[in-house]
Amino acid sequence: MNQAITLAEATLPRLLEYFQAFEADPDLFADMSRFSPYRYDPAAVERAYLAHKSAGDRRDFLIFEGESPVGELILKHIDEPQKTCELSIHLQNDQAKNRGIGTRAEKLALALAFGPLGMETVYADTIHKNARSRHVLEKVGFRFTGEDDTFRYYEMTKNEWRAAAEREARPVKAIRLTWHGHSCFTVEAEGFRVVLDPYEDGAVPGLPPLRLSAHQVLCSHGHHDHGWAEGVTILPWEGESPFALETLDVFHDDRQGALRGANRIHVLEYGGVRVAHMGDLGHLLSEEQAAALRPVDALLIPVGGHYTIDAQQADEVARQLDARCVVPMHYRSGETGYSVLGTVEAFLAFRQEICFAEDDTVEITSALPPHTLVMRVGKTPEDR
């Protein structure tokens, strides 16, 4: 069971306790030539404590899990006339990470900054490779404002903090996502089902015939392995779809459609959760196209190349969109898929934070951490 997370003003005895188990985090170093394992030095801890205590523009806190210090959090560059400050956070070691401690601590710090301290704006930054830090900042409501070669920069106003707190108080919305193989998915919310890019019987080597039912069918283009709407039984539905639908017309190749024609991207949004199905995207996105699609909670993207973008290009598109959950599709696996396609392993070589689903169905929410999700086709056609 998770213990309570609290903040307390840093004292020298507790800082000494904290740093005895501290481990340097390589994700905090843009220049790895400057990285070295941390060695506990009580005299250095005391010198740093005294220097920070004498500074008039910062507040140093320790993050406690129960009775144990597990992190440090700093509100620095406090400008009382302008009512601004900067937030910085470090966790003690790997045992304190990926457990929600940083998220809960940042929320406490923001409540302190915008409450008793009277701040109007809080700033933060993170180096590019620190995906975990970026996710936590965005999860608690920080807004991305720009970047340079090393850092991504964020800020939050008091009004944005209040709005984020209101959103958190609402029930969490989720989209149910099922993969049927190749580029065919069912997306479901409130019982309403949408099938995307169903393939024709025998069109994709190694995949069984599809026998699906849904309330709506969406196809990115008319090729046999993507456009067999006739194979989906349309179910009756009273009222409107719970999904907001957006489309973006792009191309099936990198020659303005001269080789393979047009392709349509579909974005389904429900309760603030956005799933983007890229169809047979054949080129990188322009900044205008990427801006039209963002934000993306789940990105369903072809990675096999030959007919579409390849593994490296798919990784670049995922980064263009800053997608929270990236789901590869349209690739070869064993005897399944076209022999000219690349494998998913080629795509995974470019990715970090990789997860493998145990089934063909997952739930997508806006609270997902950044990761790449490899789904599986695990059910028989009769179960679908």
Secondary structure, 3 states (H helix, E strand, C coil): CCCCEEEEECCHHHHHHHHHCCCCCHHHCCCHHHCCCCCCCHHHHHHHHHHHHHCCCCEEEEEEECCEEEEEEEEEEEECCCCEEEEEEEECCHHHCCCCHHHHHHHHHHHHHHCCCCCCEEEEEEECCCHHHHHHHHHHCCEEEEECCCEEEEEEEHHHHHHHHHHHHCCCCCEEEEEEECCEEEEEECCEEEEECCCCCCCCCCCCCCCEEECEEECCCCCCCCCCHHHEEECCCCCCCCCEEEEEEEECCCCCCCCCCEEEEEEEEECCEEEEECCCCCCCCCHHHHHHHCCCCEEEEECCCCCCCCHHHHHHHHHHHCCCEEEEECCEECCECCCCCCEHHHHHCCCCCEEECCCCEEEECCCCCCEEEECCCCCCHHHC
